[in-house]
Amino acid sequence: MITTAARGVERPVLRRAQIAPDVSAIGAVAADCLVQELETWPKPGLVSHVDNGSHDDMDAATFRRSAAAIRPYLQGLADAGALGFGMGRLRIIGLEAECAMFAATSGVNTHRGAIFGLGLLCAAAGAKAGGLVDPALSLGDVVARLWGDSILDGPVLLHSHGSAARRRFRAGGARIEAANGFPSIYGIGLPALRRTTPVVPEDMEAARVEACFALIASVEDTNLLHRGGLDGLRFAHDAAQGFIDAGGVRAPGWRALAQSIHDSFVARRLSPGGSADLLAMTLFVDAHERPGR
């Protein structure tokens, strides 16, 4: 490994010759999943290519700039995983990705949660492609086995909205989700995506909507807790579950119902950003673990 120092921080310079060829596309796939999440609508309260949802400080262009800016760092995390780097290196690359995100968005937090969760999945995909772990393991299992303890023992962002909501409401949040191998992806998002895809094979956006609503209905989203407290979280759970119970995207006129729920979130200024991150991660896991791939 070669390292350089900048402002007293040791940074990895990864030698591409050491990295298996099938690692080199992981970052691009991850960034594309962020764009697919953006291009999903209706998506309650969230920014999309159609509207800004419950947000006044960001739009689709902001998210596109952010995804492009962090793409090299998502690849860097995949490379780090392939080379067997520990959590210390992953954190450094993640912090660099955050700096690139804020530079691209003029200080708006578009993808901090995705940098954390999707970045860990990229590192896990790198570890698998680099032959460092059992290829039969899921990406979530790789994250839990290689870095689970370090995730729980790592530093906490004291001034983030998610951290404040976790402290106030004793919610689990992204750290617990990642350390446990992303149970919301494997237990909620991925099953919803895969059971819906055969029903709407020509409309993958519909399958993404279904997965998004399924996640919102079940996840203890700290973004919702921050914006709406426990009442806001309950409202979001009930509204999303109502959509699923009504047949989801299988029901006639489902887009109108989904849009009405989206409008109700906007009226309450609710935005399930954690579920949006999990949707992008679900798409990434599906791309890597799809049966027959």
ZADO-1210 file (C-alpha; in nm, 4 decimals, padded with zeros to 6 digits):
<atoms>
<atom x="00.0000" y="00.0000" z="00.0000" code="MET" pos="1"/>
<atom x="00.1192" y="00.3510" z="-00.0814" code="ILE" pos="2"/>
<atom x="00.0067" y="00.6413" z="00.1316" code="THR" pos="3"/>
<atom x="00.0311" y="01.0163" z="00.1149" code="THR" pos="4"/>
<atom x="-00.0236" y="01.2779" z="00.3839" code="ALA" pos="5"/>
<atom x="-00.2382" y="01.5880" z="00.3513" code="ALA" pos="6"/>
<atom x="-00.3049" y="01.8238" z="00.6414" code="ARG" pos="7"/>
<atom x="-00.1629" y="01.5595" z="00.8742" code="GLY" pos="8"/>
<atom x="-00.4054" y="01.2895" z="00.7621" code="VAL" pos="9"/>
<atom x="-00.2716" y="00.9741" z="00.6045" code="GLU" pos="10"/>
<atom x="-00.4617" y="00.8903" z="00.2880" code="ARG" pos="11"/>
<atom x="-00.4503" y="00.5755" z="00.0776" code="PRO" pos="12"/>
<atom x="-00.3343" y="00.5837" z="-00.2812" code="VAL" pos="13"/>
<atom x="-00.4666" y="00.2601" z="-00.4282" code="LEU" pos="14"/>
<atom x="-00.2651" y="00.0700" z="-00.6857" code="ARG" pos="15"/>
<atom x="-00.5042" y="-00.0328" z="-00.9619" code="ARG" pos="16"/>
<atom x="-00.2780" y="-00.3209" z="-01.0642" code="ALA" pos="17"/>
<atom x="-00.3722" y="-00.4940" z="-00.7386" code="GLN" pos="18"/>
<atom x="-00.7455" y="-00.4667" z="-00.7962" code="ILE" pos="19"/>
<atom x="-00.9468" y="-00.7311" z="-00.9797" code="ALA" pos="20"/>
<atom x="-01.1103" y="-00.6063" z="-01.3027" code="PRO" pos="21"/>
<atom x="-01.4621" y="-00.6846" z="-01.1796" code="ASP" pos="22"/>
<atom x="-01.4152" y="-00.4357" z="-00.8955" code="VAL" pos="23"/>
<atom x="-01.3695" y="-00.1393" z="-01.1269" code="SER" pos="24"/>
<atom x="-01.7390" y="-00.0867" z="-01.2108" code="ALA" pos="25"/>
<atom x="-01.8761" y="-00.0977" z="-00.8556" code="ILE" pos="26"/>
<atom x="-01.8680" y="00.2782" z="-00.8017" code="GLY" pos="27"/>
<atom x="-02.0470" y="00.3453" z="-01.1287" code="ALA" pos="28"/>
<atom x="-02.3213" y="00.0951" z="-01.0404" code="VAL" pos="29"/>
<atom x="-02.3633" y="00.2555" z="-00.6973" code="ALA" pos="30"/>
<atom x="-02.3884" y="00.6082" z="-00.8412" code="ALA" pos="31"/>
<atom x="-02.6415" y="00.4846" z="-01.0960" code="ASP" pos="32"/>
<atom x="-02.8535" y="00.3427" z="-00.8125" code="CYS" pos="33"/>
<atom x="-02.8568" y="00.6896" z="-00.6546" code="LEU" pos="34"/>
<atom x="-02.9855" y="00.8305" z="-00.9824" code="VAL" pos="35"/>
<atom x="-03.2478" y="00.5559" z="-01.0105" code="GLN" pos="36"/>
<atom x="-03.3702" y="00.6460" z="-00.6611" code="GLU" pos="37"/>
<atom x="-03.3942" y="01.0095" z="-00.7693" code="LEU" pos="38"/>
<atom x="-03.5878" y="00.9117" z="-01.0829" code="GLU" pos="39"/>
<atom x="-03.8601" y="00.7354" z="-00.8839" code="THR" pos="40"/>
<atom x="-04.1977" y="00.9066" z="-00.8443" code="TRP" pos="41"/>
<atom x="-04.4383" y="00.9365" z="-00.6653" code="PRO" pos="42"/>
<atom x="-04.2121" y="00.9041" z="-00.3627" code="LYS" pos="43"/>
<atom x="-04.3664" y="01.0559" z="-00.0470" code="PRO" pos="44"/>
<atom x="-04.2040" y="01.3841" z="00.0517" code="GLY" pos="45"/>
<atom x="-03.8805" y="01.3126" z="-00.1332" code="LEU" pos="46"/>
<atom x="-03.6949" y="01.4953" z="-00.4092" code="VAL" pos="47"/>
<atom x="-03.7411" y="01.3423" z="-00.7547" code="SER" pos="48"/>
<atom x="-03.7091" y="01.4348" z="-01.1197" code="HIS" pos="49"/>
<atom x="-04.0717" y="01.5566" z="-01.0979" code="VAL" pos="50"/>
<atom x="-04.0643" y="01.7881" z="-00.7950" code="ASP" pos="51"/>
<atom x="-03.8718" y="01.8840" z="-00.4809" code="ASN" pos="52"/>
<atom x="-04.0997" y="01.7100" z="-00.2333" code="GLY" pos="53"/>
<atom x="-04.0742" y="01.8601" z="00.1155" code="SER" pos="54"/>
<atom x="-03.7449" y="02.0367" z="00.0415" code="HIS" pos="55"/>
<atom x="-03.6782" y="02.4012" z="-00.0390" code="ASP" pos="56"/>
<atom x="-03.2977" y="02.3774" z="-00.0495" code="ASP" pos="57"/>
<atom x="-03.2448" y="02.1010" z="-00.3072" code="MET" pos="58"/>
<atom x="-03.3793" y="01.9677" z="-00.6349" code="ASP" pos="59"/>
<atom x="-03.3039" y="01.6953" z="-00.8881" code="ALA" pos="60"/>
<atom x="-03.0060" y="01.8862" z="-01.0283" code="ALA" pos="61"/>
<atom x="-02.8567" y="01.9083" z="-00.6780" code="THR" pos="62"/>
<atom x="-02.8832" y="01.5324" z="-00.6401" code="PHE" pos="63"/>
<atom x="-02.7341" y="01.4662" z="-00.9823" code="ARG" pos="64"/>
<atom x="-02.4327" y="01.6851" z="-00.9035" code="ARG" pos="65"/>
<atom x="-02.3940" y="01.5102" z="-00.5708" code="SER" pos="66"/>
<atom x="-02.4104" y="01.1594" z="-00.7203" code="ALA" pos="67"/>
<atom x="-02.1486" y="01.2516" z="-00.9807" code="ALA" pos="68"/>
<atom x="-01.9229" y="01.4069" z="-00.7176" code="ALA" pos="69"/>
<atom x="-01.9226" y="01.1074" z="-00.4846" code="ILE" pos="70"/>
<atom x="-01.8990" y="00.8417" z="-00.7542" code="ARG" pos="71"/>
<atom x="-01.5140" y="00.8282" z="-00.7446" code="PRO" pos="72"/>
<atom x="-01.5239" y="00.7861" z="-00.3676" code="TYR" pos="73"/>
<atom x="-01.7769" y="00.5043" z="-00.3882" code="LEU" pos="74"/>
<atom x="-01.5305" y="00.3372" z="-00.6231" code="GLN" pos="75"/>
<atom x="-01.2519" y="00.4164" z="-00.3791" code="GLY" pos="76"/>
<atom x="-01.4456" y="00.2366" z="-00.1073" code="LEU" pos="77"/>
<atom x="-01.4876" y="-00.0648" z="-00.3356" code="ALA" pos="78"/>
<atom x="-01.1135" y="-00.0602" z="-00.4066" code="ASP" pos="79"/>
<atom x="-01.0414" y="-00.0345" z="-00.0343" code="ALA" pos="80"/>
<atom x="-01.2614" y="-00.3345" z="00.0335" code="GLY" pos="81"/>
<atom x="-01.0854" y="-00.5351" z="-00.2362" code="ALA" pos="82"/>
<atom x="-00.7486" y="-00.4547" z="-00.0789" code="LEU" pos="83"/>
<atom x="-00.8615" y="-00.5530" z="00.2696" code="GLY" pos="84"/>
<atom x="-00.8532" y="-00.2087" z="00.4299" code="PHE" pos="85"/>
<atom x="-01.0059" y="-00.1670" z="00.7745" code="GLY" pos="86"/>
<atom x="-01.2740" y="00.0703" z="00.8942" code="MET" pos="87"/>
<atom x="-01.0232" y="00.3491" z="00.9519" code="GLY" pos="88"/>
<atom x="-00.9510" y="00.3773" z="00.5806" code="ARG" pos="89"/>
<atom x="-01.3176" y="00.3505" z="00.4915" code="LEU" pos="90"/>
<atom x="-01.3967" y="00.6404" z="00.7234" code="ARG" pos="91"/>
<atom x="-01.1282" y="00.8580" z="00.5628" code="ILE" pos="92"/>
<atom x="-01.2664" y="00.7933" z="00.2145" code="ILE" pos="93"/>
<atom x="-01.6195" y="00.8530" z="00.3406" code="GLY" pos="94"/>
<atom x="-01.5216" y="01.1900" z="00.4883" code="LEU" pos="95"/>
<atom x="-01.3575" y="01.2857" z="00.1590" code="GLU" pos="96"/>
<atom x="-01.6804" y="01.1897" z="-00.0180" code="ALA" pos="97"/>
<atom x="-01.8777" y="01.4160" z="00.2167" code="GLU" pos="98"/>
<atom x="-01.6437" y="01.7057" z="00.1395" code="CYS" pos="99"/>
<atom x="-01.6933" y="01.6449" z="-00.2345" code="ALA" pos="100"/>
<atom x="-02.0711" y="01.6283" z="-00.1848" code="MET" pos="101"/>
<atom x="-02.0848" y="01.9574" z="00.0044" code="PHE" pos="102"/>
<atom x="-01.8617" y="02.1247" z="-00.2547" code="ALA" pos="103"/>
<atom x="-02.0913" y="02.0084" z="-00.5355" code="ALA" pos="104"/>
<atom x="-02.4126" y="02.1117" z="-00.3577" code="THR" pos="105"/>
<atom x="-02.2993" y="02.4381" z="-00.1973" code="SER" pos="106"/>
<atom x="-02.3265" y="02.2873" z="00.1487" code="GLY" pos="107"/>
<atom x="-02.6515" y="02.0913" z="00.1126" code="VAL" pos="108"/>
<atom x="-02.6614" y="01.7414" z="00.2636" code="ASN" pos="109"/>
<atom x="-02.7982" y="01.5268" z="-00.0182" code="THR" pos="110"/>
<atom x="-02.6234" y="01.1931" z="00.0284" code="HIS" pos="111"/>
<atom x="-02.4503" y="01.1711" z="00.3675" code="ARG" pos="112"/>
<atom x="-02.6583" y="00.8681" z="00.4663" code="GLY" pos="113"/>
<atom x="-02.5983" y="00.7036" z="00.1305" code="ALA" pos="114"/>
<atom x="-02.2243" y="00.7653" z="00.1538" code="ILE" pos="115"/>
<atom x="-02.2279" y="00.5718" z="00.4797" code="PHE" pos="116"/>
<atom x="-02.4581" y="00.2819" z="00.3921" code="GLY" pos="117"/>
<atom x="-02.4020" y="00.2490" z="00.0190" code="LEU" pos="118"/>
<atom x="-02.0315" y="00.3095" z="00.0740" code="GLY" pos="119"/>
<atom x="-02.0116" y="00.0138" z="00.3112" code="LEU" pos="120"/>
<atom x="-02.1942" y="-00.2035" z="00.0582" code="LEU" pos="121"/>
<atom x="-01.9464" y="-00.0918" z="-00.2101" code="CYS" pos="122"/>
<atom x="-01.6595" y="-00.1934" z="00.0182" code="ALA" pos="123"/>
<atom x="-01.8302" y="-00.5280" z="00.0771" code="ALA" pos="124"/>
<atom x="-01.8749" y="-00.5796" z="-00.2978" code="ALA" pos="125"/>
<atom x="-01.5045" y="-00.5015" z="-00.3387" code="GLY" pos="126"/>
<atom x="-01.4103" y="-00.7543" z="-00.0711" code="ALA" pos="127"/>
<atom x="-01.6178" y="-01.0202" z="-00.2467" code="LYS" pos="128"/>
<atom x="-01.4805" y="-00.9391" z="-00.5916" code="ALA" pos="129"/>
<atom x="-01.1277" y="-00.9347" z="-00.4508" code="GLY" pos="130"/>
<atom x="-01.1711" y="-01.2849" z="-00.3127" code="GLY" pos="131"/>
<atom x="-01.1293" y="-01.1806" z="00.0508" code="LEU" pos="132"/>
<atom x="-01.4542" y="-01.3340" z="00.1783" code="VAL" pos="133"/>
<atom x="-01.6767" y="-01.6319" z="00.1078" code="ASP" pos="134"/>
<atom x="-01.8494" y="-01.5517" z="-00.2242" code="PRO" pos="135"/>
<atom x="-02.1701" y="-01.7086" z="-00.0915" code="ALA" pos="136"/>
<atom x="-02.2075" y="-01.4366" z="00.1705" code="LEU" pos="137"/>
<atom x="-02.4523" y="-01.1558" z="00.1066" code="SER" pos="138"/>
<atom x="-02.3165" y="-00.8017" z="00.0951" code="LEU" pos="139"/>
<atom x="-02.4952" y="-00.7302" z="00.4212" code="GLY" pos="140"/>
<atom x="-02.3308" y="-01.0265" z="00.5912" code="ASP" pos="141"/>
<atom x="-01.9909" y="-00.9099" z="00.4655" code="VAL" pos="142"/>
<atom x="-02.0451" y="-00.5644" z="00.6167" code="VAL" pos="143"/>
<atom x="-02.1542" y="-00.7129" z="00.9500" code="ALA" pos="144"/>
<atom x="-01.8665" y="-00.9619" z="00.9672" code="ARG" pos="145"/>
<atom x="-01.5836" y="-00.7356" z="00.8534" code="LEU" pos="146"/>
<atom x="-01.6824" y="-00.4027" z="01.0058" code="TRP" pos="147"/>
<atom x="-01.9849" y="-00.4515" z="01.2338" code="GLY" pos="148"/>
<atom x="-01.8004" y="-00.3971" z="01.5618" code="ASP" pos="149"/>
<atom x="-01.6099" y="-00.0975" z="01.4237" code="SER" pos="150"/>
<atom x="-01.9332" y="00.0607" z="01.3016" code="ILE" pos="151"/>
<atom x="-02.0842" y="00.0445" z="01.6506" code="LEU" pos="152"/>
<atom x="-01.7643" y="00.1639" z="01.8207" code="ASP" pos="153"/>
<atom x="-01.7001" y="00.4481" z="01.5761" code="GLY" pos="154"/>
<atom x="-01.7425" y="00.8218" z="01.6308" code="PRO" pos="155"/>
<atom x="-02.0915" y="00.9727" z="01.6307" code="VAL" pos="156"/>
<atom x="-02.1869" y="01.2875" z="01.4382" code="LEU" pos="157"/>
<atom x="-02.3167" y="01.4838" z="01.7370" code="LEU" pos="158"/>
<atom x="-02.4712" y="01.7677" z="01.5351" code="HIS" pos="159"/>
<atom x="-02.6449" y="01.5705" z="01.2607" code="SER" pos="160"/>
<atom x="-03.0236" y="01.5564" z="01.2468" code="HIS" pos="161"/>
<atom x="-03.0158" y="01.1774" z="01.2548" code="GLY" pos="162"/>
<atom x="-02.7983" y="01.1669" z="01.5672" code="SER" pos="163"/>
<atom x="-03.0237" y="01.4176" z="01.7423" code="ALA" pos="164"/>
<atom x="-03.3322" y="01.2116" z="01.6573" code="ALA" pos="165"/>
<atom x="-03.1639" y="00.8911" z="01.7741" code="ARG" pos="166"/>
<atom x="-03.0786" y="01.0476" z="02.1100" code="ARG" pos="167"/>
<atom x="-03.4202" y="01.2066" z="02.1570" code="ARG" pos="168"/>
<atom x="-03.6338" y="00.9094" z="02.0519" code="PHE" pos="169"/>
<atom x="-03.3905" y="00.6230" z="02.1283" code="ARG" pos="170"/>
<atom x="-03.4093" y="00.5142" z="01.7663" code="ALA" pos="171"/>
<atom x="-03.1625" y="00.2693" z="01.6140" code="GLY" pos="172"/>
<atom x="-03.0640" y="00.4548" z="01.3004" code="GLY" pos="173"/>
<atom x="-02.8176" y="00.3820" z="01.0210" code="ALA" pos="174"/>
<atom x="-02.5350" y="00.2548" z="01.2423" code="ARG" pos="175"/>
<atom x="-02.7448" y="-00.0266" z="01.3925" code="ILE" pos="176"/>
<atom x="-02.8853" y="-00.1063" z="01.0479" code="GLU" pos="177"/>
<atom x="-02.5383" y="-00.1406" z="00.8952" code="ALA" pos="178"/>
<atom x="-02.3813" y="-00.3278" z="01.1870" code="ALA" pos="179"/>
<atom x="-02.6618" y="-00.5847" z="01.1679" code="ASN" pos="180"/>
<atom x="-02.6112" y="-00.6426" z="00.7953" code="GLY" pos="181"/>
<atom x="-02.8928" y="-00.4164" z="00.6660" code="PHE" pos="182"/>
<atom x="-03.1992" y="-00.6169" z="00.7731" code="PRO" pos="183"/>
<atom x="-03.4323" y="-00.3528" z="00.6252" code="SER" pos="184"/>
<atom x="-03.2844" y="-00.4155" z="00.2808" code="ILE" pos="185"/>
<atom x="-03.2993" y="-00.7932" z="00.2975" code="TYR" pos="186"/>
<atom x="-03.6236" y="-00.8187" z="00.4923" code="GLY" pos="187"/>
<atom x="-03.8263" y="-00.5353" z="00.3365" code="ILE" pos="188"/>
<atom x="-03.6814" y="-00.3497" z="00.0377" code="GLY" pos="189"/>
<atom x="-03.5454" y="-00.6413" z="-00.1622" code="LEU" pos="190"/>
<atom x="-03.8503" y="-00.8705" z="-00.1217" code="PRO" pos="191"/>
<atom x="-04.0824" y="-00.5837" z="-00.2224" code="ALA" pos="192"/>
<atom x="-03.8722" y="-00.5023" z="-00.5281" code="LEU" pos="193"/>
<atom x="-03.8431" y="-00.8642" z="-00.6398" code="ARG" pos="194"/>
<atom x="-04.2052" y="-00.9649" z="-00.5865" code="ARG" pos="195"/>
<atom x="-04.3209" y="-00.6601" z="-00.7839" code="THR" pos="196"/>
<atom x="-04.0764" y="-00.6701" z="-01.0751" code="THR" pos="197"/>
<atom x="-04.2386" y="-00.9739" z="-01.2463" code="PRO" pos="198"/>
<atom x="-04.5785" y="-00.8057" z="-01.2168" code="VAL" pos="199"/>
<atom x="-04.4630" y="-00.4847" z="-01.3895" code="VAL" pos="200"/>
<atom x="-04.1699" y="-00.6032" z="-01.6055" code="PRO" pos="201"/>
<atom x="-04.1950" y="-00.3031" z="-01.8371" code="GLU" pos="202"/>
<atom x="-04.2155" y="-00.0468" z="-01.5555" code="ASP" pos="203"/>
<atom x="-03.9192" y="-00.0674" z="-01.3197" code="MET" pos="204"/>
<atom x="-04.0120" y="00.2702" z="-01.1756" code="GLU" pos="205"/>
<atom x="-04.3292" y="00.1091" z="-01.0390" code="ALA" pos="206"/>
<atom x="-04.1247" y="-00.1650" z="-00.8720" code="ALA" pos="207"/>
<atom x="-03.9048" y="00.1018" z="-00.7123" code="ARG" pos="208"/>
<atom x="-04.2143" y="00.2870" z="-00.5879" code="VAL" pos="209"/>
<atom x="-04.3415" y="-00.0343" z="-00.4275" code="GLU" pos="210"/>
<atom x="-04.0086" y="-00.0931" z="-00.2538" code="ALA" pos="211"/>
<atom x="-03.9971" y="00.2687" z="-00.1378" code="CYS" pos="212"/>
<atom x="-04.3443" y="00.2528" z="00.0181" code="PHE" pos="213"/>
<atom x="-04.2649" y="-00.0809" z="00.1820" code="ALA" pos="214"/>
<atom x="-03.9547" y="00.0695" z="00.3429" code="LEU" pos="215"/>
<atom x="-04.1371" y="00.3823" z="00.4608" code="ILE" pos="216"/>
<atom x="-04.4094" y="00.1640" z="00.6147" code="ALA" pos="217"/>
<atom x="-04.1616" y="-00.0241" z="00.8339" code="SER" pos="218"/>
<atom x="-03.8372" y="00.1664" z="00.8878" code="VAL" pos="219"/>
<atom x="-03.7765" y="00.3745" z="01.2021" code="GLU" pos="220"/>
<atom x="-03.6590" y="00.6636" z="00.9863" code="ASP" pos="221"/>
<atom x="-03.4654" y="00.9227" z="01.1873" code="THR" pos="222"/>
<atom x="-03.5293" y="01.1832" z="00.9171" code="ASN" pos="223"/>
<atom x="-03.9022" y="01.1485" z="00.9802" code="LEU" pos="224"/>
<atom x="-03.8449" y="01.1644" z="01.3538" code="LEU" pos="225"/>
<atom x="-03.6404" y="01.4815" z="01.3124" code="HIS" pos="226"/>
<atom x="-03.9045" y="01.6542" z="01.1005" code="ARG" pos="227"/>
<atom x="-04.2252" y="01.5228" z="01.2529" code="GLY" pos="228"/>
<atom x="-04.1484" y="01.3499" z="01.5812" code="GLY" pos="229"/>
<atom x="-04.3266" y="01.0286" z="01.6759" code="LEU" pos="230"/>
<atom x="-04.6545" y="01.1570" z="01.5316" code="ASP" pos="231"/>
<atom x="-04.4893" y="01.2192" z="01.1974" code="GLY" pos="232"/>
<atom x="-04.3307" y="00.8745" z="01.1973" code="LEU" pos="233"/>
<atom x="-04.6646" y="00.7093" z="01.2788" code="ARG" pos="234"/>
<atom x="-04.8409" y="00.9085" z="01.0080" code="PHE" pos="235"/>
<atom x="-04.5776" y="00.8033" z="00.7529" code="ALA" pos="236"/>
<atom x="-04.5971" y="00.4369" z="00.8569" code="HIS" pos="237"/>
<atom x="-04.9760" y="00.4325" z="00.8384" code="ASP" pos="238"/>
<atom x="-04.9961" y="00.6156" z="00.5048" code="ALA" pos="239"/>
<atom x="-04.7358" y="00.3953" z="00.3380" code="ALA" pos="240"/>
<atom x="-04.8857" y="00.0769" z="00.4809" code="GLN" pos="241"/>
<atom x="-05.2264" y="00.1898" z="00.3568" code="GLY" pos="242"/>
<atom x="-05.0844" y="00.2115" z="00.0057" code="PHE" pos="243"/>
<atom x="-04.9401" y="-00.1404" z="00.0315" code="ILE" pos="244"/>
<atom x="-05.2618" y="-00.2800" z="00.1804" code="ASP" pos="245"/>
<atom x="-05.4625" y="-00.1262" z="-00.1044" code="ALA" pos="246"/>
<atom x="-05.2639" y="-00.3361" z="-00.3507" code="GLY" pos="247"/>
<atom x="-04.9664" y="-00.1112" z="-00.4068" code="GLY" pos="248"/>
<atom x="-04.8678" y="-00.0723" z="-00.7702" code="VAL" pos="249"/>
<atom x="-05.0913" y="-00.3667" z="-00.8633" code="ARG" pos="250"/>
<atom x="-05.4048" y="-00.1645" z="-00.7886" code="ALA" pos="251"/>
<atom x="-05.5834" y="00.0345" z="-01.0608" code="PRO" pos="252"/>
<atom x="-05.5065" y="00.4034" z="-01.0289" code="GLY" pos="253"/>
<atom x="-05.2142" y="00.3424" z="-00.7958" code="TRP" pos="254"/>
<atom x="-05.0201" y="00.6462" z="-00.9187" code="ARG" pos="255"/>
<atom x="-05.2993" y="00.8822" z="-00.8148" code="ALA" pos="256"/>
<atom x="-05.3086" y="00.7284" z="-00.4663" code="LEU" pos="257"/>
<atom x="-04.9292" y="00.7420" z="-00.4372" code="ALA" pos="258"/>
<atom x="-04.9312" y="01.1064" z="-00.5461" code="GLN" pos="259"/>
<atom x="-05.1978" y="01.1951" z="-00.2900" code="SER" pos="260"/>
<atom x="-04.9832" y="01.0387" z="-00.0174" code="ILE" pos="261"/>
<atom x="-04.6836" y="01.2298" z="-00.1508" code="HIS" pos="262"/>
<atom x="-04.8831" y="01.5518" z="-00.1310" code="ASP" pos="263"/>
<atom x="-04.9839" y="01.4744" z="00.2282" code="SER" pos="264"/>
<atom x="-04.6174" y="01.4309" z="00.3243" code="PHE" pos="265"/>
<atom x="-04.5292" y="01.7612" z="00.1580" code="VAL" pos="266"/>
<atom x="-04.8112" y="01.9374" z="00.3443" code="ALA" pos="267"/>
<atom x="-04.6596" y="01.8099" z="00.6714" code="ARG" pos="268"/>
<atom x="-04.3002" y="01.8758" z="00.5563" code="ARG" pos="269"/>
<atom x="-04.2142" y="01.5090" z="00.6098" code="LEU" pos="270"/>
<atom x="-03.9249" y="01.3534" z="00.4199" code="SER" pos="271"/>
<atom x="-03.8240" y="00.9891" z="00.4753" code="PRO" pos="272"/>
<atom x="-03.4620" y="01.0369" z="00.3689" code="GLY" pos="273"/>
<atom x="-03.3445" y="00.7219" z="00.5443" code="GLY" pos="274"/>
<atom x="-03.5886" y="00.5150" z="00.3406" code="SER" pos="275"/>
<atom x="-03.4668" y="00.6855" z="00.0228" code="ALA" pos="276"/>
<atom x="-03.1088" y="00.5833" z="00.1079" code="ASP" pos="277"/>
<atom x="-03.2264" y="00.2286" z="00.1758" code="LEU" pos="278"/>
<atom x="-03.4042" y="00.2225" z="-00.1606" code="LEU" pos="279"/>
<atom x="-03.0797" y="00.3114" z="-00.3401" code="ALA" pos="280"/>
<atom x="-02.8993" y="00.0457" z="-00.1356" code="MET" pos="281"/>
<atom x="-03.1704" y="-00.2081" z="-00.2179" code="THR" pos="282"/>
<atom x="-03.1180" y="-00.1398" z="-00.5879" code="LEU" pos="283"/>
<atom x="-02.7433" y="-00.1857" z="-00.5446" code="PHE" pos="284"/>
<atom x="-02.7816" y="-00.5143" z="-00.3584" code="VAL" pos="285"/>
<atom x="-03.0290" y="-00.6369" z="-00.6197" code="ASP" pos="286"/>
<atom x="-02.7842" y="-00.5519" z="-00.8987" code="ALA" pos="287"/>
<atom x="-02.5112" y="-00.7589" z="-00.7279" code="HIS" pos="288"/>
<atom x="-02.7178" y="-01.0452" z="-00.5901" code="GLU" pos="289"/>
<atom x="-02.9964" y="-01.0873" z="-00.8435" code="ARG" pos="290"/>
<atom x="-03.0708" y="-01.4582" z="-00.8980" code="PRO" pos="291"/>
<atom x="-02.9061" y="-01.5831" z="-01.2163" code="GLY" pos="292"/>
<atom x="-02.6617" y="-01.2942" z="-01.2276" code="ARG" pos="293"/>
</atoms>
